[in-house]
């Protein structure tokens, strides 16, 4: 049988962020329930979850329709630290393929080859691999080097979807700089002052690649006095400054209240 092959992986932090089924990412320290972190040196995700709480796992979706007889190969490294068994499953089966039930100082390599037993449309409820904790599971584990190879008879090329994020930023008289999500479109994020001239928008969900950023001002109240520009756009954040009519950067603390601007990012 001749197959078309493609590979999906969870290696970098952005990969795990895109695949996370919930929970709060933290940059380090001791985890509490509902949090996960990532070690850049070992490329390892560490997760802690309470029973019944959201999050705790990672999901990988198939990028094409799958047909009966297609093959899905999965390999990953994991270590159970405490609590419920670490789980690996494919939604087509409705059951766990593997469980790691005992804590161990060493990593275990899980390798599995699955023969698809039914036609599975892309985006359907069965078109997913589940890694880690769900539902009533509770405990702590580490996982890294997740590789999925799909061998399919589907010759349809994979199209790369356009990933778009949009934000409306306002300087509020009471709250300072905020992302308007009440009546404006917003794709989720937080805004902070990086320095006296620079705003930083951190996205709730990372891009897979570095985005292109376009900023636009509004004439509302004092907004016409400033031109928003992006200084640096990464997979997880973007820096924004306001340029005054004389060409210099505005000091954020002196910008008038009710100044609005829009930020659109495309990857």
Secondary structure, DSSP 8 states (H G I E B T S, - for coil): ---EEEEEEE-SHHHHHHHB-S-EE-SSSS--TTEEEEETTTTEEEEEE-TT-S--EEEEE-SS-B-TT-EEEEEEEEEEEEES-EEEEETTTTEEEEEE-S--SS-EEEEEEEE--S-B-TTSTTSEEEEE--TT--EEEEEEEEEEEEEES----------EEEEEEEEETTTEEEE--SSS----EEEEESSSSEEEEEESS--SS--EEEEEE--STTGGGEEEEEEEE-SSEEEEEEEETTSSB--GGGS-TT-EEEEEEE-
